Amino acid sequence: MRAYQFPQPEVVQETVVSSFGGVDFRTHETKLPLSRSPDMQNMICDQNDYLVKRTGWQTQQTYGAPIYGLFPLPDGNGCAVHAGKTLYTRLSDGSQAALCSDMNEAFSQSFVMGGVLYLLDGKTFRAVQRSAKGTGWEAVRVQDIAYVPTTTISAAPTGGGTSYEAVNLLTPKRINTFIGNGSATQFQVDSKELDNATVTAAVDNQTVTVSSVDRATGLVTLASPPANGNGLANVAITFSKTVSGNADKINRCRFAGLYGGKNDTRVFLAGNPDEPACDWQSGLYDPTYFPDTGYTRMGTDAAAIVGYLKQYESQLIVKEGGAQESASYRRTFTLADDGTALYPLSQGAQGEGAVCPRSFASLNDLPMFLSARGVQGVFGTSVAEQRTIRSVSDAIVPKLEAEPGLENACAIVFEGKYYLAVNGHVYIADGALTEPSGDPAWFYWTNVPAQCFAVLENRLWFGTADGRLCRFSLPEEDGAYCDDDAPIDAYWRTPTLPLGDWGRMKTVRDVIPTLVPHSRSGATVQYESEDGKTLALSRNMDLFSFKTLDFSRFSFRCVPGALSYRTRYRQHRMPLLAVRIGNDRIDEPFGLLALTIRWTAGQTII
């Protein structure tokens, strides 16, 4: 007698995602590990490796012109705002004042030295400093407060002497010192064709009368002969000699790099479109003094200098790519036998050139910048003094390369993350989350119209092209999950999954998301197959709270633990599956702790 064969029960299997990484727009979506997503937006990884919806941003101030620059004030109380042609100070209490109205209508950059904020807009090198009374801030042209160098010392009345300091590019003023002989009233300065500016003189630091000046020859006549200096310089004459184009060498620079070996003792300026492969160094701790001898040319003008990076005790100067020359140069520091500071230059690492001056920043100890082929990192060791430039953004390159106007991108490092904004999109490298390749994990945000960033009072701010000054919200603030009252569409999608067997059909029995508890939240789950998206469930996941009480979505849930629910939605005959889960509701947080897919294997694919 033939025995009855009972059917074998279907074995329910599970695929669980409990650890999350970043996006990967490059790898085929069927080849990704479970932790990475081929499609995710407006999410970020929490410190405990789960995903949360980003907070929104709110407009704090509106200006009538594009915001080209946003810079923290040196005392930490507010910021300087470059909007259109006007430069404002905006203090922490929201009060503001206009400092000047002749700024260049172009992106600006800054640096701080000696408690002064220095601005570079490509038109005027400017200093924002405390006013004389100390009650507020003022913006002055640096050439109006520039250091006046003593170009010649200890000269005889007939001239000569010893060259001492180089001419300052920012000012035509110069000082010569002389040794009086007790009878001479005429003194020959070290320049001819003097300006029509007033010539002054001092003897033993006391002002004396200048009776005449022969500007063609540079001969200055005093009203009475100074006393004999007995070998010591006791006469100082201040005059002006303009060299055409000198001031513009500095005024037309667009960006700066602080460097001095182990300390940031000097500032180097570059970005002058008239001399794109040249930079200029300042005096010691003095950005008002740029010697006319303190310039360096790097390669040819076919590739412009784009920005500066520091690594260990070296400075890296990065140029544009494409020219038949090195894309970077390395500057080091040494002292000559006489104590003079020297900054020798050598060709640096080969690699991609830069395209955006405002993309340079260091994430932890990794210097980064934007190239035409994604974000590049500078790797090396201080022992072997070797540098390697390679991409750290392969995961996002397909999307980032397609962005127009990369030269207008802006970047900043905030709370261990590198934020790169362009065209309303933000690409974020998380320095605390590393992919198997060693690169940082990347995330992608939309609807963030930033064209300049700043960190003010430990908060991330940005300015927009339509003149809005905005600030990202903290999670506990009211309206924290809105972008100026607009909802944030945040979601995460799994890779396309064969669910253990490429050759069989599968029946998906359940998808079980586990969510971060919030007083008001929810999630929408979608199955994505060859036939397109299928909505499985859109559900509220609220905790009881008097603050957000809404009887239309009343909840008795009070325990603030992880929240899981089952979609209870079956999908049959699926060879491949992807699940997308997200939240696009106004002012609702959303966090994903884990995702479980329950499925059974079916017949072989024919």
Secondary structure, 3 states (H helix, E strand, C coil): CCCCCCCCCCCCEEEEECCCCCECCCCCCCCCCCCCECCEECEEECCCCCEEECCCEEEEEECCCCEEEEEECCCCCCEEEEECCEEEEECCCCCEEEEECCCCCCCCEEEEECCEEEEECCCCEEEEEECCCCCCEEEEEHHHCCCCCEEEEEEECCECCEECCCCECCCCEEEEEECCCCCCCEEECCCCCCCCCCCEEEECCEEECEEEEECCCCEEEECCCCCCCCCCCCEEEEEECCCCCHHHHHHCCCEEEEECCCCCCEEEEECCCCCCCEEEECECCECCCCECCCEEECCCCCCCEEEEEEECCEEEEEECCCCCCCCEEEECCEECCCCCEECCEEECCCCCCCCCHHHCEEECCEEEEEECCEEEEEEEECCCCEEEEEECCCCCHHHHHCCCCHHHCEEEEECCEEEEEECCEEEEEEEEEECCCCCEEEEEECCCCCCEEEEECCEEEEECCCCEEEEECCCCCCCCCCECCECCCEEEECCCECCCCCCEEEEEEEEEEEECCECCCEEEEEEEECCEEEEEEEEECECCCCCCCCHHHCCCCCCCCCEECCCCCCEEEECCEEEEEEECCCCCCCEEEEEEEEEEEEEECC
